[in-house]
Amino acid sequence: MHETDADTVKRLSRIAGQVQGIARMIENERYCIEVLTQLQAVKAALAKVESAVLKRHAATCVSQAIASGDEAEQQAKFGELIDLMERTRR
């Protein structure tokens, strides 16, 4: 089962709240390890959102390209994914 757009937006809103909380922690000069712990939590939450969006892309955009039989479209969709993966390695 794939996460809906509404679920993704809710998750991103929670992440935005977490980031605002981290900013307040820094303003209040909270202990660095506490701030770093919260930063790790935000990174993990963003990774979950990224995974949900990637799954949705594979289930819709990529599968439609495959079903279309259009080789150029298929190559374009896979090329986009490869380009994205290469950018994350840098």
N, CA, C and O atoms as a CHARMM CRD file, in Angstrom:
* protein
*
  360
    1    1 MET  N      0.84900  -1.18500   0.00000 PROA 1      0.00000
    2    1 MET  CA     0.00000   0.00000   0.00000 PROA 1      0.00000
    3    1 MET  C      0.88800   1.24100   0.00000 PROA 1      0.00000
    4    1 MET  O      1.86100   1.32400   0.74900 PROA 1      0.00000
    5    2 HSD  N      0.54700   2.17600  -0.82900 PROA 2      0.00000
    6    2 HSD  CA     1.35300   3.37900  -0.96800 PROA 2      0.00000
    7    2 HSD  C      0.76600   4.51900  -0.14100 PROA 2      0.00000
    8    2 HSD  O     -0.44800   4.64500   0.02000 PROA 2      0.00000
    9    3 GLU  N      1.65800   5.32900   0.36700 PROA 3      0.00000
   10    3 GLU  CA     1.27300   6.50600   1.13100 PROA 3      0.00000
   11    3 GLU  C      0.55800   7.48000   0.19200 PROA 3      0.00000
   12    3 GLU  O      0.99000   7.68100  -0.94300 PROA 3      0.00000
   13    4 THR  N     -0.53100   8.08200   0.66200 PROA 4      0.00000
   14    4 THR  CA    -1.25400   9.04100  -0.16200 PROA 4      0.00000
   15    4 THR  C     -0.57000  10.39900  -0.10200 PROA 4      0.00000
   16    4 THR  O      0.28100  10.64700   0.75200 PROA 4      0.00000
   17    5 ASP  N     -0.95800  11.27500  -1.02700 PROA 5      0.00000
   18    5 ASP  CA    -0.41800  12.63300  -1.01100 PROA 5      0.00000
   19    5 ASP  C     -0.72500  13.31400   0.32100 PROA 5      0.00000
   20    5 ASP  O      0.12300  14.02000   0.86900 PROA 5      0.00000
   21    6 ALA  N     -1.93200  13.10400   0.84200 PROA 6      0.00000
   22    6 ALA  CA    -2.31000  13.72600   2.11700 PROA 6      0.00000
   23    6 ALA  C     -1.41600  13.23200   3.24500 PROA 6      0.00000
   24    6 ALA  O     -1.01300  14.01200   4.10700 PROA 6      0.00000
   25    7 ASP  N     -1.10300  11.93700   3.24300 PROA 7      0.00000
   26    7 ASP  CA    -0.20400  11.37500   4.25400 PROA 7      0.00000
   27    7 ASP  C      1.18400  11.99600   4.14500 PROA 7      0.00000
   28    7 ASP  O      1.81400  12.32400   5.15000 PROA 7      0.00000
   29    8 THR  N      1.64800  12.15000   2.91000 PROA 8      0.00000
   30    8 THR  CA     2.96900  12.72800   2.68900 PROA 8      0.00000
   31    8 THR  C      3.01300  14.17200   3.16200 PROA 8      0.00000
   32    8 THR  O      3.98200  14.59300   3.79400 PROA 8      0.00000
   33    9 VAL  N      1.97000  14.92800   2.85800 PROA 9      0.00000
   34    9 VAL  CA     1.91200  16.32800   3.29400 PROA 9      0.00000
   35    9 VAL  C      1.87500  16.41500   4.81200 PROA 9      0.00000
   36    9 VAL  O      2.53700  17.27500   5.39300 PROA 9      0.00000
   37   10 LYS  N      1.11600  15.54400   5.46500 PROA 10     0.00000
   38   10 LYS  CA     1.07100  15.52100   6.93500 PROA 10     0.00000
   39   10 LYS  C      2.45300  15.23000   7.50400 PROA 10     0.00000
   40   10 LYS  O      2.89800  15.87300   8.45500 PROA 10     0.00000
   41   11 ARG  N      3.11800  14.25600   6.90800 PROA 11     0.00000
   42   11 ARG  CA     4.45400  13.88700   7.37400 PROA 11     0.00000
   43   11 ARG  C      5.41500  15.06600   7.21400 PROA 11     0.00000
   44   11 ARG  O      6.22300  15.34100   8.10200 PROA 11     0.00000
   45   12 LEU  N      5.32400  15.75600   6.08300 PROA 12     0.00000
   46   12 LEU  CA     6.19100  16.91800   5.85100 PROA 12     0.00000
   47   12 LEU  C      5.87100  18.06200   6.81600 PROA 12     0.00000
   48   12 LEU  O      6.77400  18.78500   7.23600 PROA 12     0.00000
   49   13 SER  N      4.61100  18.22900   7.16600 PROA 13     0.00000
   50   13 SER  CA     4.23200  19.25400   8.14700 PROA 13     0.00000
   51   13 SER  C      4.83200  18.94400   9.51300 PROA 13     0.00000
   52   13 SER  O      5.29700  19.84200  10.21600 PROA 13     0.00000
   53   14 ARG  N      4.81800  17.66200   9.88400 PROA 14     0.00000
   54   14 ARG  CA     5.44800  17.26700  11.14900 PROA 14     0.00000
   55   14 ARG  C      6.94900  17.53600  11.11100 PROA 14     0.00000
   56   14 ARG  O      7.53000  18.00700  12.08800 PROA 14     0.00000
   57   15 ILE  N      7.56100  17.23400   9.98300 PROA 15     0.00000
   58   15 ILE  CA     8.99400  17.48500   9.84300 PROA 15     0.00000
   59   15 ILE  C      9.28500  18.97600   9.95000 PROA 15     0.00000
   60   15 ILE  O     10.25900  19.37600  10.58800 PROA 15     0.00000
   61   16 ALA  N      8.45000  19.79300   9.33300 PROA 16     0.00000
   62   16 ALA  CA     8.63100  21.25700   9.42600 PROA 16     0.00000
   63   16 ALA  C      8.56100  21.70300  10.88000 PROA 16     0.00000
   64   16 ALA  O      9.33200  22.55900  11.31300 PROA 16     0.00000
   65   17 GLY  N      7.63200  21.11800  11.62900 PROA 17     0.00000
   66   17 GLY  CA     7.53700  21.44100  13.05500 PROA 17     0.00000
   67   17 GLY  C      8.77900  21.01500  13.81200 PROA 17     0.00000
   68   17 GLY  O      9.25000  21.72100  14.70300 PROA 17     0.00000
   69   18 GLN  N      9.30900  19.85000  13.45000 PROA 18     0.00000
   70   18 GLN  CA    10.54700  19.38200  14.08500 PROA 18     0.00000
   71   18 GLN  C     11.69800  20.34700  13.80400 PROA 18     0.00000
   72   18 GLN  O     12.48300  20.66100  14.69900 PROA 18     0.00000
   73   19 VAL  N     11.79400  20.81200  12.56600 PROA 19     0.00000
   74   19 VAL  CA    12.87000  21.72600  12.18800 PROA 19     0.00000
   75   19 VAL  C     12.72700  23.04500  12.95600 PROA 19     0.00000
   76   19 VAL  O     13.72200  23.60200  13.42100 PROA 19     0.00000
   77   20 GLN  N     11.51600  23.53500  13.08500 PROA 20     0.00000
   78   20 GLN  CA    11.29500  24.75700  13.86900 PROA 20     0.00000
   79   20 GLN  C     11.69400  24.53700  15.32600 PROA 20     0.00000
   80   20 GLN  O     12.25900  25.42500  15.96400 PROA 20     0.00000
   81   21 GLY  N     11.39900  23.35600  15.84200 PROA 21     0.00000
   82   21 GLY  CA    11.79800  23.02600  17.20900 PROA 21     0.00000
   83   21 GLY  C     13.30900  23.00200  17.36200 PROA 21     0.00000
   84   21 GLY  O     13.84200  23.43600  18.38400 PROA 21     0.00000
   85   22 ILE  N     13.99000  22.50200  16.36200 PROA 22     0.00000
   86   22 ILE  CA    15.44900  22.48100  16.40300 PROA 22     0.00000
   87   22 ILE  C     15.99600  23.90300  16.40400 PROA 22     0.00000
   88   22 ILE  O     16.94600  24.20900  17.12400 PROA 22     0.00000
   89   23 ALA  N     15.39800  24.76200  15.60000 PROA 23     0.00000
   90   23 ALA  CA    15.83700  26.16700  15.58800 PROA 23     0.00000
   91   23 ALA  C     15.68000  26.78000  16.97600 PROA 23     0.00000
   92   23 ALA  O     16.55900  27.50500  17.44300 PROA 23     0.00000
   93   24 ARG  N     14.56500  26.48800  17.62700 PROA 24     0.00000
   94   24 ARG  CA    14.35600  27.00300  19.00100 PROA 24     0.00000
   95   24 ARG  C     15.38700  26.42700  19.96100 PROA 24     0.00000
   96   24 ARG  O     15.88200  27.12400  20.84700 PROA 24     0.00000
   97   25 MET  N     15.70700  25.14600  19.77800 PROA 25     0.00000
   98   25 MET  CA    16.72500  24.52300  20.63100 PROA 25     0.00000
   99   25 MET  C     18.05400  25.26400  20.49700 PROA 25     0.00000
  100   25 MET  O     18.73300  25.52200  21.49000 PROA 25     0.00000
  101   26 ILE  N     18.41200  25.59600  19.28300 PROA 26     0.00000
  102   26 ILE  CA    19.67400  26.30100  19.05100 PROA 26     0.00000
  103   26 ILE  C     19.61400  27.70700  19.65100 PROA 26     0.00000
  104   26 ILE  O     20.57100  28.16800  20.27300 PROA 26     0.00000
  105   27 GLU  N     18.48500  28.37800  19.45600 PROA 27     0.00000
  106   27 GLU  CA    18.31800  29.71200  20.04800 PROA 27     0.00000
  107   27 GLU  C     18.43900  29.66400  21.57100 PROA 27     0.00000
  108   27 GLU  O     18.97500  30.58100  22.19200 PROA 27     0.00000
  109   28 ASN  N     17.93600  28.59200  22.15600 PROA 28     0.00000
  110   28 ASN  CA    17.95800  28.43600  23.61100 PROA 28     0.00000
  111   28 ASN  C     19.24300  27.77700  24.10800 PROA 28     0.00000
  112   28 ASN  O     19.36800  27.44400  25.28600 PROA 28     0.00000
  113   29 GLU  N     20.19400  27.59300  23.19100 PROA 29     0.00000
  114   29 GLU  CA    21.50500  27.04500  23.51100 PROA 29     0.00000
  115   29 GLU  C     21.42300  25.68300  24.20100 PROA 29     0.00000
  116   29 GLU  O     22.11000  25.41900  25.18800 PROA 29     0.00000
  117   30 ARG  N     20.55900  24.82800  23.64800 PROA 30     0.00000
  118   30 ARG  CA    20.43900  23.47300  24.18000 PROA 30     0.00000
  119   30 ARG  C     21.70800  22.69600  23.90600 PROA 30     0.00000
  120   30 ARG  O     22.48500  23.04500  23.01700 PROA 30     0.00000
  121   31 TYR  N     21.90800  21.66400  24.65800 PROA 31     0.00000
  122   31 TYR  CA    23.08800  20.81200  24.55000 PROA 31     0.00000
  123   31 TYR  C     23.20200  20.26800  23.12900 PROA 31     0.00000
  124   31 TYR  O     22.22300  19.79400  22.55300 PROA 31     0.00000
  125   32 CYS  N     24.40500  20.34200  22.57700 PROA 32     0.00000
  126   32 CYS  CA    24.64500  19.98000  21.17200 PROA 32     0.00000
  127   32 CYS  C     24.16500  18.57000  20.83300 PROA 32     0.00000
  128   32 CYS  O     23.60200  18.35500  19.76000 PROA 32     0.00000
  129   33 ILE  N     24.37500  17.62600  21.71700 PROA 33     0.00000
  130   33 ILE  CA    23.96700  16.24600  21.43500 PROA 33     0.00000
  131   33 ILE  C     22.45000  16.15700  21.30300 PROA 33     0.00000
  132   33 ILE  O     21.95100  15.38300  20.48600 PROA 33     0.00000
  133   34 GLU  N     21.71600  16.92800  22.08500 PROA 34     0.00000
  134   34 GLU  CA    20.25200  16.94300  21.96400 PROA 34     0.00000
  135   34 GLU  C     19.84700  17.48200  20.59700 PROA 34     0.00000
  136   34 GLU  O     18.93800  16.95200  19.95800 PROA 34     0.00000
  137   35 VAL  N     20.52600  18.53500  20.15100 PROA 35     0.00000
  138   35 VAL  CA    20.23900  19.10300  18.83000 PROA 35     0.00000
  139   35 VAL  C     20.58000  18.09200  17.74700 PROA 35     0.00000
  140   35 VAL  O     19.79200  17.87600  16.82700 PROA 35     0.00000
  141   36 LEU  N     21.74000  17.47700  17.84900 PROA 36     0.00000
  142   36 LEU  CA    22.15500  16.48800  16.85300 PROA 36     0.00000
  143   36 LEU  C     21.19700  15.29800  16.80500 PROA 36     0.00000
  144   36 LEU  O     20.92100  14.76000  15.73200 PROA 36     0.00000
  145   37 THR  N     20.70300  14.90000  17.94300 PROA 37     0.00000
  146   37 THR  CA    19.74100  13.79500  18.00200 PROA 37     0.00000
  147   37 THR  C     18.47900  14.16100  17.22700 PROA 37     0.00000
  148   37 THR  O     17.94000  13.34400  16.48000 PROA 37     0.00000
  149   38 GLN  N     18.01600  15.39100  17.41100 PROA 38     0.00000
  150   38 GLN  CA    16.82200  15.83500  16.69100 PROA 38     0.00000
  151   38 GLN  C     17.08800  15.97300  15.19300 PROA 38     0.00000
  152   38 GLN  O     16.21300  15.68700  14.37600 PROA 38     0.00000
  153   39 LEU  N     18.28300  16.40600  14.83800 PROA 39     0.00000
  154   39 LEU  CA    18.63900  16.48800  13.42200 PROA 39     0.00000
  155   39 LEU  C     18.62600  15.10600  12.77600 PROA 39     0.00000
  156   39 LEU  O     18.17300  14.94900  11.64300 PROA 39     0.00000
  157   40 GLN  N     19.12400  14.11200  13.49900 PROA 40     0.00000
  158   40 GLN  CA    19.09100  12.73900  12.99000 PROA 40     0.00000
  159   40 GLN  C     17.65400  12.26800  12.79400 PROA 40     0.00000
  160   40 GLN  O     17.35000  11.57200  11.82500 PROA 40     0.00000
  161   41 ALA  N     16.77600  12.64600  13.71100 PROA 41     0.00000
  162   41 ALA  CA    15.36700  12.26100  13.59600 PROA 41     0.00000
  163   41 ALA  C     14.73500  12.88400  12.35000 PROA 41     0.00000
  164   41 ALA  O     13.94800  12.23800  11.65900 PROA 41     0.00000
  165   42 VAL  N     15.08000  14.13300  12.06900 PROA 42     0.00000
  166   42 VAL  CA    14.55500  14.80500  10.87700 PROA 42     0.00000
  167   42 VAL  C     15.07700  14.12200   9.61700 PROA 42     0.00000
  168   42 VAL  O     14.32200  13.90800   8.66800 PROA 42     0.00000
  169   43 LYS  N     16.35400  13.78300   9.60300 PROA 43     0.00000
  170   43 LYS  CA    16.91900  13.09900   8.44700 PROA 43     0.00000
  171   43 LYS  C     16.21500  11.76400   8.21000 PROA 43     0.00000
  172   43 LYS  O     15.93000  11.40400   7.06800 PROA 43     0.00000
  173   44 ALA  N     15.94000  11.04300   9.26900 PROA 44     0.00000
  174   44 ALA  CA    15.25100   9.75300   9.14100 PROA 44     0.00000
  175   44 ALA  C     13.82700   9.95300   8.61600 PROA 44     0.00000
  176   44 ALA  O     13.35700   9.19300   7.77000 PROA 44     0.00000
  177   45 ALA  N     13.14800  10.97800   9.12400 PROA 45     0.00000
  178   45 ALA  CA    11.78300  11.25400   8.67300 PROA 45     0.00000
  179   45 ALA  C     11.77000  11.66100   7.19900 PROA 45     0.00000
  180   45 ALA  O     10.88800  11.24500   6.44800 PROA 45     0.00000
  181   46 LEU  N     12.74400  12.47000   6.78400 PROA 46     0.00000
  182   46 LEU  CA    12.83400  12.85400   5.37500 PROA 46     0.00000
  183   46 LEU  C     13.13300  11.64500   4.49200 PROA 46     0.00000
  184   46 LEU  O     12.63200  11.55400   3.37100 PROA 46     0.00000
  185   47 ALA  N     13.93800  10.72900   4.98700 PROA 47     0.00000
  186   47 ALA  CA    14.23500   9.51600   4.22800 PROA 47     0.00000
  187   47 ALA  C     12.96900   8.70000   3.99900 PROA 47     0.00000
  188   47 ALA  O     12.80300   8.10000   2.93700 PROA 47     0.00000
  189   48 LYS  N     12.07100   8.67200   4.99100 PROA 48     0.00000
  190   48 LYS  CA    10.80200   7.95100   4.83400 PROA 48     0.00000
  191   48 LYS  C      9.92800   8.61800   3.77900 PROA 48     0.00000
  192   48 LYS  O      9.28200   7.94100   2.98000 PROA 48     0.00000
  193   49 VAL  N      9.91200   9.94700   3.78100 PROA 49     0.00000
  194   49 VAL  CA     9.14200  10.66900   2.76200 PROA 49     0.00000
  195   49 VAL  C      9.73100  10.38800   1.38300 PROA 49     0.00000
  196   49 VAL  O      9.00400  10.11400   0.42800 PROA 49     0.00000
  197   50 GLU  N     11.04100  10.45900   1.29300 PROA 50     0.00000
  198   50 GLU  CA    11.70600  10.18900   0.02200 PROA 50     0.00000
  199   50 GLU  C     11.35300   8.79200  -0.48800 PROA 50     0.00000
  200   50 GLU  O     11.07500   8.61200  -1.67300 PROA 50     0.00000
  201   51 SER  N     11.36300   7.82300   0.39300 PROA 51     0.00000
  202   51 SER  CA    11.02500   6.45500   0.02000 PROA 51     0.00000
  203   51 SER  C      9.58500   6.35500  -0.47800 PROA 51     0.00000
  204   51 SER  O      9.31200   5.67200  -1.46500 PROA 51     0.00000
  205   52 ALA  N      8.67100   7.03100   0.20200 PROA 52     0.00000
  206   52 ALA  CA     7.26500   7.00500  -0.20500 PROA 52     0.00000
  207   52 ALA  C      7.07800   7.63100  -1.58600 PROA 52     0.00000
  208   52 ALA  O      6.32400   7.11200  -2.40900 PROA 52     0.00000
  209   53 VAL  N      7.76200   8.74400  -1.83800 PROA 53     0.00000
  210   53 VAL  CA     7.64400   9.40800  -3.14100 PROA 53     0.00000
  211   53 VAL  C      8.27200   8.54100  -4.22700 PROA 53     0.00000
  212   53 VAL  O      7.73500   8.44600  -5.33000 PROA 53     0.00000
  213   54 LEU  N      9.39500   7.91300  -3.92600 PROA 54     0.00000
  214   54 LEU  CA    10.03900   7.02800  -4.89100 PROA 54     0.00000
  215   54 LEU  C      9.13700   5.83400  -5.22400 PROA 54     0.00000
  216   54 LEU  O      9.00900   5.45700  -6.38900 PROA 54     0.00000
  217   55 LYS  N      8.52000   5.24800  -4.21300 PROA 55     0.00000
  218   55 LYS  CA     7.60700   4.12800  -4.45300 PROA 55     0.00000
  219   55 LYS  C      6.43400   4.55900  -5.32200 PROA 55     0.00000
  220   55 LYS  O      6.01900   3.83200  -6.22400 PROA 55     0.00000
  221   56 ARG  N      5.90000   5.75000  -5.04500 PROA 56     0.00000
  222   56 ARG  CA     4.77600   6.25000  -5.83600 PROA 56     0.00000
  223   56 ARG  C      5.21800   6.47100  -7.28300 PROA 56     0.00000
  224   56 ARG  O      4.48200   6.15900  -8.21900 PROA 56     0.00000
  225   57 HSD  N      6.42900   7.01300  -7.46000 PROA 57     0.00000
  226   57 HSD  CA     6.94700   7.24600  -8.81200 PROA 57     0.00000
  227   57 HSD  C      7.07100   5.92000  -9.56300 PROA 57     0.00000
  228   57 HSD  O      6.68500   5.82400 -10.72800 PROA 57     0.00000
  229   58 ALA  N      7.60300   4.91100  -8.90100 PROA 58     0.00000
  230   58 ALA  CA     7.75200   3.60600  -9.53800 PROA 58     0.00000
  231   58 ALA  C      6.39200   2.99400  -9.86600 PROA 58     0.00000
  232   58 ALA  O      6.22400   2.37600 -10.91700 PROA 58     0.00000
  233   59 ALA  N      5.43300   3.16300  -8.97500 PROA 59     0.00000
  234   59 ALA  CA     4.11700   2.55600  -9.15600 PROA 59     0.00000
  235   59 ALA  C      3.27900   3.27500 -10.21100 PROA 59     0.00000
  236   59 ALA  O      2.36000   2.69000 -10.78400 PROA 59     0.00000
  237   60 THR  N      3.59600   4.53800 -10.46200 PROA 60     0.00000
  238   60 THR  CA     2.78300   5.29000 -11.42200 PROA 60     0.00000
  239   60 THR  C      3.58500   5.64200 -12.67000 PROA 60     0.00000
  240   60 THR  O      3.36200   5.06500 -13.73400 PROA 60     0.00000
  241   61 CYS  N      4.49100   6.56000 -12.54900 PROA 61     0.00000
  242   61 CYS  CA     5.21900   7.08500 -13.71400 PROA 61     0.00000
  243   61 CYS  C      6.01700   6.00700 -14.43700 PROA 61     0.00000
  244   61 CYS  O      5.93000   5.87800 -15.65800 PROA 61     0.00000
  245   62 VAL  N      6.78900   5.24200 -13.68900 PROA 62     0.00000
  246   62 VAL  CA     7.62500   4.22300 -14.31900 PROA 62     0.00000
  247   62 VAL  C      6.75900   3.10200 -14.88200 PROA 62     0.00000
  248   62 VAL  O      6.98400   2.65200 -16.00600 PROA 62     0.00000
  249   63 SER  N      5.78100   2.65000 -14.11900 PROA 63     0.00000
  250   63 SER  CA     4.93500   1.55100 -14.61400 PROA 63     0.00000
  251   63 SER  C      4.13000   1.98500 -15.83600 PROA 63     0.00000
  252   63 SER  O      3.88300   1.17200 -16.72700 PROA 63     0.00000
  253   64 GLN  N      3.71500   3.25300 -15.89400 PROA 64     0.00000
  254   64 GLN  CA     2.99800   3.74600 -17.07900 PROA 64     0.00000
  255   64 GLN  C      3.91300   3.76400 -18.29900 PROA 64     0.00000
  256   64 GLN  O      3.49000   3.44600 -19.41000 PROA 64     0.00000
  257   65 ALA  N      5.17400   4.13900 -18.07800 PROA 65     0.00000
  258   65 ALA  CA     6.13400   4.14900 -19.18200 PROA 65     0.00000
  259   65 ALA  C      6.35600   2.73000 -19.70900 PROA 65     0.00000
  260   65 ALA  O      6.45000   2.51800 -20.91800 PROA 65     0.00000
  261   66 ILE  N      6.43800   1.77100 -18.80100 PROA 66     0.00000
  262   66 ILE  CA     6.62100   0.37600 -19.21400 PROA 66     0.00000
  263   66 ILE  C      5.39100  -0.10800 -19.97600 PROA 66     0.00000
  264   66 ILE  O      5.50900  -0.73600 -21.02900 PROA 66     0.00000
  265   67 ALA  N      4.21200   0.18900 -19.43600 PROA 67     0.00000
  266   67 ALA  CA     2.96900  -0.26300 -20.06700 PROA 67     0.00000
  267   67 ALA  C      2.74200   0.38200 -21.42900 PROA 67     0.00000
  268   67 ALA  O      2.08700  -0.19900 -22.29400 PROA 67     0.00000
  269   68 SER  N      3.27900   1.57300 -21.61800 PROA 68     0.00000
  270   68 SER  CA     3.07000   2.28400 -22.88700 PROA 68     0.00000
  271   68 SER  C      3.76400   1.60200 -24.05900 PROA 68     0.00000
  272   68 SER  O      3.35000   1.74400 -25.21000 PROA 68     0.00000
  273   69 GLY  N      4.83100   0.85700 -23.74800 PROA 69     0.00000
  274   69 GLY  CA     5.60000   0.23500 -24.81700 PROA 69     0.00000
  275   69 GLY  C      6.50400   1.21200 -25.55500 PROA 69     0.00000
  276   69 GLY  O      7.21600   0.82700 -26.48200 PROA 69     0.00000
  277   70 ASP  N      6.47500   2.46500 -25.14700 PROA 70     0.00000
  278   70 ASP  CA     7.30100   3.51100 -25.77700 PROA 70     0.00000
  279   70 ASP  C      8.71000   3.43500 -25.19700 PROA 70     0.00000
  280   70 ASP  O      8.94900   3.84100 -24.06000 PROA 70     0.00000
  281   71 GLU  N      9.63300   2.91200 -25.99000 PROA 71     0.00000
  282   71 GLU  CA    10.99300   2.69600 -25.50800 PROA 71     0.00000
  283   71 GLU  C     11.66600   4.00000 -25.08700 PROA 71     0.00000
  284   71 GLU  O     12.40200   4.01600 -24.10000 PROA 71     0.00000
  285   72 ALA  N     11.43400   5.07500 -25.80200 PROA 72     0.00000
  286   72 ALA  CA    12.03900   6.37000 -25.46200 PROA 72     0.00000
  287   72 ALA  C     11.53000   6.85700 -24.10900 PROA 72     0.00000
  288   72 ALA  O     12.30000   7.37200 -23.29900 PROA 72     0.00000
  289   73 GLU  N     10.24200   6.69300 -23.87000 PROA 73     0.00000
  290   73 GLU  CA     9.67000   7.09800 -22.57700 PROA 73     0.00000
  291   73 GLU  C     10.21900   6.23100 -21.45300 PROA 73     0.00000
  292   73 GLU  O     10.52600   6.73600 -20.37300 PROA 73     0.00000
  293   74 GLN  N     10.34400   4.94100 -21.69500 PROA 74     0.00000
  294   74 GLN  CA    10.89900   4.03300 -20.69000 PROA 74     0.00000
  295   74 GLN  C     12.32200   4.43200 -20.34400 PROA 74     0.00000
  296   74 GLN  O     12.68800   4.50200 -19.17100 PROA 74     0.00000
  297   75 GLN  N     13.12200   4.69200 -21.36900 PROA 75     0.00000
  298   75 GLN  CA    14.50900   5.09400 -21.13800 PROA 75     0.00000
  299   75 GLN  C     14.57900   6.42500 -20.39300 PROA 75     0.00000
  300   75 GLN  O     15.44600   6.61300 -19.53900 PROA 75     0.00000
  301   76 ALA  N     13.68400   7.33600 -20.70700 PROA 76     0.00000
  302   76 ALA  CA    13.67100   8.63800 -20.03400 PROA 76     0.00000
  303   76 ALA  C     13.37600   8.47000 -18.54500 PROA 76     0.00000
  304   76 ALA  O     14.04500   9.08100 -17.71000 PROA 76     0.00000
  305   77 LYS  N     12.38200   7.64900 -18.20500 PROA 77     0.00000
  306   77 LYS  CA    12.02300   7.45500 -16.79100 PROA 77     0.00000
  307   77 LYS  C     13.15400   6.77900 -16.01900 PROA 77     0.00000
  308   77 LYS  O     13.46700   7.17200 -14.89500 PROA 77     0.00000
  309   78 PHE  N     13.76100   5.76700 -16.62200 PROA 78     0.00000
  310   78 PHE  CA    14.87300   5.10600 -15.94600 PROA 78     0.00000
  311   78 PHE  C     16.09100   6.02100 -15.87500 PROA 78     0.00000
  312   78 PHE  O     16.83100   6.00200 -14.89200 PROA 78     0.00000
  313   79 GLY  N     16.29300   6.81500 -16.91200 PROA 79     0.00000
  314   79 GLY  CA    17.38700   7.78800 -16.90700 PROA 79     0.00000
  315   79 GLY  C     17.24000   8.79300 -15.78200 PROA 79     0.00000
  316   79 GLY  O     18.22100   9.15900 -15.13400 PROA 79     0.00000
  317   80 GLU  N     16.00400   9.24300 -15.54900 PROA 80     0.00000
  318   80 GLU  CA    15.75300  10.17000 -14.43500 PROA 80     0.00000
  319   80 GLU  C     16.15400   9.54400 -13.10400 PROA 80     0.00000
  320   80 GLU  O     16.78600  10.19400 -12.27100 PROA 80     0.00000
  321   81 LEU  N     15.78800   8.29000 -12.91100 PROA 81     0.00000
  322   81 LEU  CA    16.12400   7.60500 -11.66100 PROA 81     0.00000
  323   81 LEU  C     17.63600   7.44100 -11.50700 PROA 81     0.00000
  324   81 LEU  O     18.18100   7.64900 -10.42400 PROA 81     0.00000
  325   82 ILE  N     18.29200   7.07700 -12.57100 PROA 82     0.00000
  326   82 ILE  CA    19.74800   6.91600 -12.51300 PROA 82     0.00000
  327   82 ILE  C     20.41500   8.24800 -12.20500 PROA 82     0.00000
  328   82 ILE  O     21.32100   8.31100 -11.37500 PROA 82     0.00000
  329   83 ASP  N     19.97000   9.32300 -12.87400 PROA 83     0.00000
  330   83 ASP  CA    20.52200  10.65700 -12.60600 PROA 83     0.00000
  331   83 ASP  C     20.33100  11.04600 -11.14400 PROA 83     0.00000
  332   83 ASP  O     21.23500  11.60400 -10.52200 PROA 83     0.00000
  333   84 LEU  N     19.16200  10.75300 -10.60300 PROA 84     0.00000
  334   84 LEU  CA    18.88400  11.06800  -9.20200 PROA 84     0.00000
  335   84 LEU  C     19.82500  10.29600  -8.28300 PROA 84     0.00000
  336   84 LEU  O     20.39200  10.86500  -7.35000 PROA 84     0.00000
  337   85 MET  N     19.98800   9.01700  -8.54300 PROA 85     0.00000
  338   85 MET  CA    20.87300   8.19800  -7.71300 PROA 85     0.00000
  339   85 MET  C     22.31300   8.69300  -7.78800 PROA 85     0.00000
  340   85 MET  O     23.01600   8.72200  -6.77800 PROA 85     0.00000
  341   86 GLU  N     22.74700   9.07700  -8.96900 PROA 86     0.00000
  342   86 GLU  CA    24.10900   9.57800  -9.11900 PROA 86     0.00000
  343   86 GLU  C     24.31500  10.88500  -8.36000 PROA 86     0.00000
  344   86 GLU  O     25.38100  11.10400  -7.78500 PROA 86     0.00000
  345   87 ARG  N     23.30700  11.75400  -8.35300 PROA 87     0.00000
  346   87 ARG  CA    23.40700  13.02000  -7.61900 PROA 87     0.00000
  347   87 ARG  C     23.50600  12.79700  -6.12100 PROA 87     0.00000
  348   87 ARG  O     24.17600  13.55800  -5.42100 PROA 87     0.00000
  349   88 THR  N     22.84500  11.75800  -5.62200 PROA 88     0.00000
  350   88 THR  CA    22.88100  11.50700  -4.17600 PROA 88     0.00000
  351   88 THR  C     24.20800  10.92600  -3.72700 PROA 88     0.00000
  352   88 THR  O     24.53200  10.96800  -2.54000 PROA 88     0.00000
  353   89 ARG  N     24.97700  10.38600  -4.65500 PROA 89     0.00000
  354   89 ARG  CA    26.28700   9.82300  -4.31300 PROA 89     0.00000
  355   89 ARG  C     27.36900  10.89000  -4.17500 PROA 89     0.00000
  356   89 ARG  O     28.41700  10.63500  -3.58200 PROA 89     0.00000
  357   90 ARG  N     27.12900  12.05300  -4.70500 PROA 90     0.00000
  358   90 ARG  CA    28.15200  13.10900  -4.69300 PROA 90     0.00000
  359   90 ARG  C     28.27500  13.74900  -3.33700 PROA 90     0.00000
  360   90 ARG  O     29.08900  14.65400  -3.15300 PROA 90     0.00000
